[in-house]
Amino acid sequence: MFKKSIAAIALAFMMILSICNGAFASEVKIVDEVPSYSYQEGMSVDVVKAIEEVNKVNAKIEAEIAKNQEKADKLYTQYTAKLAKETDVEKQAQLTAKYEEQITTLIADLQVKAEKMTVKGMAKATAAGLEVEMVYVDVQFGDRSALIDPIIVVAW
């Protein structure tokens, strides 16, 4: 009887944890792979401020990703609509070349901007005593995917 009650309590505890896990999510993430860090007991004020800064940088990167995903989706939708209407092969090739140039520029500009933000954020976090790394997350832009680099905290 004692073993059954322990098993029942353990099962109930696991169920409560699994139900509450998603219920306490504080924000909806646009890109799931962009990390966000919470505070733990025993962290110094400097570490908490540094983690806040890392979260701000990652949030800015996420906002830039979302903005550029919208632009890329519009470009792709316009490109496919124009391509479907066009019957001339040369004009289709011109449309494709123009689209390729636009989407490549959009992604490259985002990668440069995100990398600058990441490097600045990493410098501040390292100065505050955090051990951080740059990671690449795969993000979809229209018909392409690209690697964007937020910051992850390794240790403090």
MDAnalysis code that builds the backbone (N, CA, C; Angstrom):
import MDAnalysis as mda
import numpy as np

u = mda.Universe.empty(468, n_residues=156, atom_resindex=np.repeat(np.arange(156), 3), trajectory=True)
u.add_TopologyAttr("name", ["N", "CA", "C"] * 156)
u.add_TopologyAttr("resid", np.arange(1, 157))
u.add_TopologyAttr("resname", ["MET", "PHE", "LYS", "LYS", "SER", "ILE", "ALA", "ALA", "ILE", "ALA", "LEU", "ALA", "PHE", "MET", "MET", "ILE", "LEU", "SER", "ILE", "CYS", "ASN", "GLY", "ALA", "PHE", "ALA", "SER", "GLU", "VAL", "LYS", "ILE", "VAL", "ASP", "GLU", "VAL", "PRO", "SER", "TYR", "SER", "TYR", "GLN", "GLU", "GLY", "MET", "SER", "VAL", "ASP", "VAL", "VAL", "LYS", "ALA", "ILE", "GLU", "GLU", "VAL", "ASN", "LYS", "VAL", "ASN", "ALA", "LYS", "ILE", "GLU", "ALA", "GLU", "ILE", "ALA", "LYS", "ASN", "GLN", "GLU", "LYS", "ALA", "ASP", "LYS", "LEU", "TYR", "THR", "GLN", "TYR", "THR", "ALA", "LYS", "LEU", "ALA", "LYS", "GLU", "THR", "ASP", "VAL", "GLU", "LYS", "GLN", "ALA", "GLN", "LEU", "THR", "ALA", "LYS", "TYR", "GLU", "GLU", "GLN", "ILE", "THR", "THR", "LEU", "ILE", "ALA", "ASP", "LEU", "GLN", "VAL", "LYS", "ALA", "GLU", "LYS", "MET", "THR", "VAL", "LYS", "GLY", "MET", "ALA", "LYS", "ALA", "THR", "ALA", "ALA", "GLY", "LEU", "GLU", "VAL", "GLU", "MET", "VAL", "TYR", "VAL", "ASP", "VAL", "GLN", "PHE", "GLY", "ASP", "ARG", "SER", "ALA", "LEU", "ILE", "ASP", "PRO", "ILE", "ILE", "VAL", "VAL", "ALA", "TRP"])
u.atoms.positions = np.array([
    [0.814, -1.180, 0.000],
    [0.000, 0.000, 0.000],
    [0.871, 1.263, 0.000],
    [1.953, 1.243, 0.758],
    [2.854, 2.383, 0.826],
    [3.492, 2.671, -0.531],
    [3.868, 1.604, -1.257],
    [4.496, 1.761, -2.570],
    [3.518, 2.381, -3.563],
    [2.250, 1.999, -3.477],
    [1.243, 2.543, -4.387],
    [1.029, 4.032, -4.151],
    [1.029, 4.449, -2.902],
    [0.803, 5.868, -2.614],
    [1.999, 6.709, -3.070],
    [3.207, 6.205, -2.916],
    [4.390, 6.929, -3.391],
    [4.328, 7.059, -4.909],
    [3.965, 5.975, -5.589],
    [3.859, 6.005, -7.050],
    [2.772, 6.991, -7.479],
    [1.658, 7.011, -6.770],
    [0.566, 7.925, -7.113],
    [0.988, 9.378, -6.892],
    [1.700, 9.651, -5.814],
    [2.174, 11.015, -5.541],
    [3.182, 11.449, -6.600],
    [4.101, 10.560, -6.946],
    [5.103, 10.881, -7.976],
    [4.422, 11.146, -9.315],
    [3.436, 10.329, -9.665],
    [2.711, 10.517, -10.920],
    [1.942, 11.841, -10.915],
    [1.297, 12.156, -9.805],
    [0.565, 13.416, -9.703],
    [1.521, 14.605, -9.811],
    [2.671, 14.510, -9.173],
    [3.665, 15.578, -9.235],
    [4.151, 15.786, -10.672],
    [4.427, 14.704, -11.388],
    [4.863, 14.813, -12.784],
    [3.775, 15.422, -13.657],
    [2.535, 15.071, -13.410],
    [1.434, 15.633, -14.183],
    [1.301, 17.131, -13.933],
    [1.440, 17.545, -12.691],
    [1.352, 18.969, -12.360],
    [2.468, 19.742, -13.047],
    [3.673, 19.196, -13.006],
    [4.799, 19.862, -13.667],
    [4.595, 19.971, -15.174],
    [4.087, 18.919, -15.779],
    [3.903, 18.962, -17.237],
    [2.765, 19.903, -17.630],
    [1.746, 20.017, -16.828],
    [0.630, 20.920, -17.131],
    [1.056, 22.367, -16.943],
    [1.795, 22.656, -15.889],
    [2.175, 24.029, -15.572],
    [3.304, 24.555, -16.441],
    [4.024, 23.691, -17.090],
    [5.188, 24.126, -17.866],
    [4.831, 25.178, -18.901],
    [3.818, 24.961, -19.707],
    [3.436, 25.924, -20.733],
    [2.579, 27.054, -20.203],
    [1.932, 26.840, -19.083],
    [1.017, 27.837, -18.550],
    [1.737, 29.075, -18.046],
    [2.987, 28.938, -17.668],
    [3.711, 30.062, -17.106],
    [4.606, 30.757, -18.126],
    [4.441, 30.460, -19.397],
    [5.253, 31.126, -20.414],
    [4.917, 32.608, -20.412],
    [5.952, 33.439, -20.328],
    [5.703, 34.871, -20.174],
    [5.508, 35.589, -21.490],
    [6.021, 35.037, -22.572],
    [5.881, 35.726, -23.845],
    [5.875, 34.710, -24.978],
    [5.260, 35.078, -26.062],
    [5.209, 34.217, -27.225],
    [6.430, 34.521, -28.073],
    [7.194, 33.508, -28.382],
    [8.417, 33.686, -29.147],
    [8.098, 33.638, -30.637],
    [8.728, 34.521, -31.380],
    [8.571, 34.526, -32.830],
    [9.450, 33.441, -33.429],
    [10.660, 33.383, -32.938],
    [11.613, 32.374, -33.384],
    [11.948, 31.541, -32.162],
    [11.581, 30.268, -32.168],
    [11.734, 29.431, -30.987],
    [13.182, 29.261, -30.549],
    [14.104, 29.309, -31.495],
    [15.489, 29.029, -31.161],
    [16.214, 30.206, -30.528],
    [15.662, 31.409, -30.589],
    [16.319, 32.564, -29.980],
    [16.144, 32.444, -28.472],
    [17.263, 32.326, -27.731],
    [17.155, 32.060, -26.298],
    [16.767, 33.276, -25.474],
    [16.170, 32.991, -24.325],
    [15.851, 33.997, -23.326],
    [16.170, 33.375, -21.974],
    [16.784, 34.130, -21.085],
    [17.254, 33.572, -19.827],
    [16.506, 34.166, -18.654],
    [16.294, 33.321, -17.646],
    [15.631, 33.778, -16.425],
    [16.678, 33.872, -15.317],
    [16.287, 34.438, -14.218],
    [17.201, 34.656, -13.103],
    [17.085, 33.504, -12.123],
    [18.195, 33.227, -11.461],
    [18.233, 32.140, -10.494],
    [18.730, 32.680, -9.160],
    [18.472, 31.912, -8.122],
    [18.937, 32.302, -6.795],
    [20.453, 32.330, -6.776],
    [20.990, 33.263, -6.034],
    [22.431, 33.335, -5.864],
    [23.146, 34.167, -6.911],
    [22.412, 34.711, -7.871],
    [23.040, 35.551, -8.894],
    [23.322, 36.925, -8.298],
    [24.473, 37.461, -8.627],
    [24.796, 38.805, -8.159],
    [24.025, 39.833, -8.990],
    [23.994, 41.048, -8.517],
    [23.292, 42.130, -9.217],
    [23.916, 42.361, -10.587],
    [25.240, 42.276, -10.674],
    [25.928, 42.462, -11.951],
    [25.547, 41.380, -12.957],
    [25.446, 40.154, -12.496],
    [25.076, 39.045, -13.379],
    [23.636, 39.210, -13.848],
    [22.753, 39.611, -12.956],
    [21.354, 39.831, -13.328],
    [21.259, 40.924, -14.390],
    [22.000, 42.019, -14.204],
    [21.994, 43.098, -15.196],
    [22.557, 42.622, -16.527],
    [23.610, 41.812, -16.474],
    [24.206, 41.293, -17.705],
    [23.245, 40.367, -18.436],
    [22.521, 39.542, -17.698],
    [21.539, 38.649, -18.322],
    [20.394, 39.462, -18.907],
    [19.983, 40.528, -18.218],
    [18.957, 41.413, -18.776],
    [19.428, 42.000, -20.103],
    [20.692, 42.391, -20.161],
    [21.259, 42.955, -21.396],
    [21.277, 41.906, -22.519],
    [21.649, 40.673, -22.183],
    [21.647, 39.595, -23.174],
    [20.228, 39.360, -23.686],
    [19.261, 39.354, -22.780],
    [17.864, 39.169, -23.185],
    [17.390, 40.313, -24.085],
    [17.827, 41.558, -23.777],
    [17.454, 42.702, -24.613],
    [18.028, 42.559, -26.018],
    [19.293, 42.173, -26.095],
    [19.936, 41.999, -27.401],
    [19.225, 40.909, -28.194],
    [18.946, 39.793, -27.544],
    [18.259, 38.693, -28.229],
    [16.848, 39.099, -28.660],
    [16.176, 39.905, -27.849],
    [14.837, 40.383, -28.215],
    [14.907, 41.312, -29.428],
    [15.939, 42.173, -29.472],
    [16.113, 43.050, -30.630],
    [16.395, 42.244, -31.887],
    [17.222, 41.227, -31.751],
    [17.523, 40.359, -32.895],
    [16.254, 39.661, -33.355],
    [15.460, 39.191, -32.417],
    [14.210, 38.511, -32.749],
    [13.248, 39.458, -33.460],
    [13.194, 40.708, -33.020],
    [12.324, 41.694, -33.669],
    [12.796, 41.964, -35.100],
    [14.100, 42.061, -35.290],
    [14.644, 42.266, -36.641],
    [14.339, 41.068, -37.534],
    [14.439, 39.881, -36.969],
    [14.121, 38.674, -37.731],
    [12.666, 38.717, -38.177],
    [11.764, 39.033, -37.252],
    [10.335, 39.070, -37.574],
    [10.036, 40.100, -38.653],
    [10.634, 41.283, -38.522],
    [10.420, 42.347, -39.502],
    [10.905, 41.910, -40.886],
    [12.066, 41.286, -40.939],
    [12.619, 40.856, -42.220],
    [11.907, 39.628, -42.775],
    [11.347, 38.796, -41.915],
    [10.535, 37.674, -42.408],
    [9.302, 38.201, -43.127],
    [8.676, 39.236, -42.575],
    [7.510, 39.837, -43.228],
    [7.888, 40.397, -44.592],
    [9.001, 41.120, -44.643],
    [9.467, 41.672, -45.919],
    [9.751, 40.565, -46.921],
    [10.419, 39.514, -46.469],
    [10.756, 38.400, -47.354],
    [9.499, 37.700, -47.860],
    [8.520, 37.533, -46.982],
    [7.266, 36.906, -47.399],
    [6.549, 37.745, -48.453],
    [6.546, 39.069, -48.271],
    [5.934, 39.955, -49.271],
    [6.673, 39.861, -50.596],
    [8.007, 39.906, -50.538],
    [8.800, 39.792, -51.765],
    [8.504, 38.481, -52.495],
    [8.449, 37.393, -51.725],
    [8.209, 36.082, -52.330],
    [6.808, 35.997, -52.929],
    [5.825, 36.535, -52.230],
    [4.446, 36.520, -52.736],
    [4.338, 37.338, -54.016],
    [4.934, 38.512, -54.024],
    [4.917, 39.347, -55.230],
    [5.655, 38.659, -56.376],
    [6.789, 38.062, -56.067],
    [7.579, 37.372, -57.089],
    [6.803, 36.221, -57.711],
    [6.182, 35.385, -56.890],
    [5.448, 34.239, -57.430],
    [4.221, 34.680, -58.225],
    [3.562, 35.765, -57.782],
    [2.395, 36.272, -58.511],
    [2.815, 36.806, -59.886],
    [3.889, 37.581, -59.924],
    [4.374, 38.119, -61.194],
    [4.887, 37.008, -62.098],
    [5.548, 36.036, -61.521],
    [6.101, 34.930, -62.302],
    [4.991, 34.089, -62.916],
    [3.897, 33.902, -62.187],
    [2.771, 33.116, -62.700],
    [2.081, 33.829, -63.867],
    [2.054, 35.150, -63.844],
    [1.410, 35.931, -64.908],
    [2.281, 36.021, -66.156],
    [3.588, 35.965, -65.978],
    [4.521, 36.177, -67.091],
    [4.713, 34.893, -67.893],
    [4.601, 35.013, -69.222],
    [4.786, 33.850, -70.093],
    [6.113, 33.884, -70.840],
    [6.697, 35.060, -70.960],
    [7.975, 35.200, -71.654],
    [9.107, 34.682, -70.767],
    [9.917, 33.789, -71.312],
    [10.987, 33.152, -70.553],
    [12.048, 34.171, -70.123],
    [12.367, 35.112, -70.998],
    [13.377, 36.119, -70.649],
    [12.902, 37.011, -69.503],
    [11.647, 37.399, -69.537],
    [11.107, 38.237, -68.462],
    [11.014, 37.456, -67.153],
    [10.720, 36.151, -67.253],
    [10.714, 35.309, -66.058],
    [12.115, 35.245, -65.445],
    [13.115, 35.144, -66.312],
    [14.498, 35.111, -65.835],
    [14.877, 36.440, -65.176],
    [14.402, 37.547, -65.740],
    [14.666, 38.861, -65.160],
    [13.990, 38.997, -63.794],
    [12.742, 38.532, -63.722],
    [12.023, 38.575, -62.438],
    [12.751, 37.735, -61.382],
    [13.215, 36.575, -61.800],
    [13.918, 35.688, -60.877],
    [15.223, 36.321, -60.411],
    [15.958, 36.903, -61.344],
    [17.226, 37.554, -60.987],
    [16.989, 38.720, -60.024],
    [15.955, 39.506, -60.292],
    [15.636, 40.639, -59.423],
    [15.243, 40.153, -58.031],
    [14.409, 39.101, -57.976],
    [14.000, 38.549, -56.690],
    [15.208, 37.999, -55.930],
    [16.059, 37.268, -56.610],
    [17.246, 36.695, -55.971],
    [18.122, 37.792, -55.374],
    [18.286, 38.871, -56.104],
    [19.101, 39.986, -55.620],
    [18.458, 40.627, -54.392],
    [17.148, 40.854, -54.441],
    [16.454, 41.499, -53.326],
    [16.486, 40.643, -52.062],
    [16.190, 39.356, -52.207],
    [16.125, 38.488, -51.022],
    [17.521, 38.260, -50.450],
    [18.513, 38.161, -51.322],
    [19.887, 37.991, -50.854],
    [20.354, 39.228, -50.092],
    [20.042, 40.402, -50.601],
    [20.402, 41.655, -49.930],
    [19.695, 41.766, -48.586],
    [18.415, 41.438, -48.551],
    [17.639, 41.510, -47.313],
    [18.253, 40.606, -46.242],
    [18.571, 39.381, -46.604],
    [19.130, 38.427, -45.641],
    [20.534, 38.847, -45.219],
    [21.349, 39.260, -46.179],
    [22.727, 39.667, -45.857],
    [22.741, 40.875, -44.922],
    [21.875, 41.845, -45.187],
    [21.797, 43.025, -44.317],
    [21.382, 42.639, -42.904],
    [20.416, 41.738, -42.794],
    [19.982, 41.275, -41.476],
    [21.115, 40.548, -40.760],
    [21.829, 39.699, -41.478],
    [22.920, 38.967, -40.844],
    [23.998, 39.918, -40.320],
    [24.327, 40.936, -41.093],
    [25.330, 41.908, -40.660],
    [24.833, 42.669, -39.431],
    [23.593, 43.132, -39.478],
    [23.021, 43.883, -38.356],
    [22.957, 43.024, -37.091],
    [22.494, 41.777, -37.235],
    [22.396, 40.877, -36.079],
    [23.775, 40.559, -35.515],
    [24.748, 40.389, -36.389],
    [26.096, 40.088, -35.906],
    [26.680, 41.269, -35.137],
    [26.456, 42.480, -35.620],
    [26.934, 43.665, -34.896],
    [26.289, 43.749, -33.511],
    [24.974, 43.523, -33.464],
    [24.270, 43.562, -32.187],
    [24.782, 42.472, -31.249],
    [25.034, 41.291, -31.801],
    [25.517, 40.170, -31.005],
    [26.915, 40.448, -30.458],
    [27.797, 40.950, -31.286],
    [29.168, 41.231, -30.846],
    [29.174, 42.288, -29.745],
    [28.369, 43.349, -29.906],
    [28.267, 44.378, -28.863],
    [27.729, 43.781, -27.559],
    [26.670, 43.000, -27.681],
    [26.071, 42.373, -26.495],
    [27.019, 41.406, -25.820],
    [27.791, 40.668, -26.613],
    [28.751, 39.724, -26.046],
    [29.853, 40.466, -25.295],
    [30.288, 41.590, -25.837],
    [31.334, 42.372, -25.171],
    [30.849, 42.867, -23.813],
    [29.623, 43.376, -23.766],
    [29.061, 43.857, -22.499],
    [28.883, 42.710, -21.505],
    [28.392, 41.576, -21.991],
    [28.160, 40.430, -21.115],
    [29.476, 39.868, -20.581],
    [30.474, 39.798, -21.420],
    [31.782, 39.302, -20.992],
    [32.406, 40.242, -19.968],
    [32.268, 41.546, -20.187],
    [32.793, 42.525, -19.233],
    [32.099, 42.405, -17.878],
    [30.848, 41.966, -17.884],
    [30.097, 41.818, -16.630],
    [30.340, 40.465, -15.969],
    [31.141, 39.611, -16.608],
    [31.488, 38.341, -15.981],
    [30.744, 37.130, -16.505],
    [29.949, 37.293, -17.545],
    [29.256, 36.141, -18.119],
    [30.148, 35.477, -19.158],
    [29.988, 34.194, -19.288],
    [30.638, 33.467, -20.374],
    [29.549, 33.218, -21.422],
    [29.707, 33.825, -22.589],
    [28.678, 33.761, -23.627],
    [29.269, 33.247, -24.931],
    [28.406, 32.765, -25.781],
    [28.793, 32.301, -27.100],
    [27.787, 32.785, -28.126],
    [28.237, 32.849, -29.363],
    [27.365, 33.179, -30.480],
    [26.935, 31.844, -31.101],
    [25.648, 31.670, -31.274],
    [25.139, 30.460, -31.925],
    [24.355, 30.885, -33.160],
    [24.165, 29.960, -34.043],
    [23.404, 30.252, -35.247],
    [22.094, 29.478, -35.213],
    [21.001, 30.199, -35.464],
    [19.693, 29.560, -35.561],
    [19.219, 29.669, -37.001],
    [18.559, 28.639, -37.458],
    [18.063, 28.593, -38.825],
    [16.690, 29.248, -38.873],
    [16.569, 30.269, -39.716],
    [15.333, 31.040, -39.805],
    [14.861, 31.039, -41.250],
    [13.555, 30.912, -41.448],
    [12.965, 30.873, -42.785],
    [12.599, 32.280, -43.250],
    [13.022, 32.631, -44.468],
    [12.714, 33.912, -45.098],
    [12.157, 33.631, -46.486],
    [10.850, 33.726, -46.644],
    [10.238, 33.424, -47.939],
    [10.509, 31.985, -48.319],
    [11.213, 31.793, -49.433],
    [11.543, 30.439, -49.875],
    [12.946, 30.010, -49.468],
    [13.587, 30.759, -48.598],
    [14.958, 30.474, -48.175],
    [15.065, 30.367, -46.671],
    [16.145, 29.756, -46.247],
    [16.462, 29.786, -44.824],
    [17.859, 30.380, -44.680],
    [18.090, 31.017, -43.554],
    [19.375, 31.651, -43.296],
    [19.734, 31.464, -41.833],
    [21.018, 31.564, -41.560],
    [21.500, 31.433, -40.194],
    [21.708, 32.818, -39.582],
    [21.065, 33.044, -38.429],
    [21.158, 34.305, -37.698],
    [21.764, 33.980, -36.329],
    [22.489, 34.920, -35.753],
    [23.311, 34.619, -34.580],
    [22.947, 35.366, -33.301],
    [22.073, 34.805, -32.462],
    [21.848, 35.395, -31.140],
    [22.931, 34.935, -30.148],
    [22.813, 35.409, -28.923],
    [23.786, 35.099, -27.862],
    [23.198, 34.031, -26.942],
    [24.054, 33.095, -26.528],
    [23.640, 32.179, -25.464],
    [24.599, 32.342, -24.295],
    [24.067, 32.211, -23.107],
    [24.881, 32.295, -21.888],
    [25.332, 30.891, -21.547],
    [26.643, 30.730, -21.431],
    [27.207, 29.425, -21.104],
    [27.377, 29.286, -19.588],
    [27.928, 30.327, -18.962],
    [28.162, 30.287, -17.516],
    [28.260, 31.704, -16.975],
    [28.192, 31.822, -15.634],
    [28.372, 33.117, -14.995],
    [29.146, 32.949, -13.720],
])
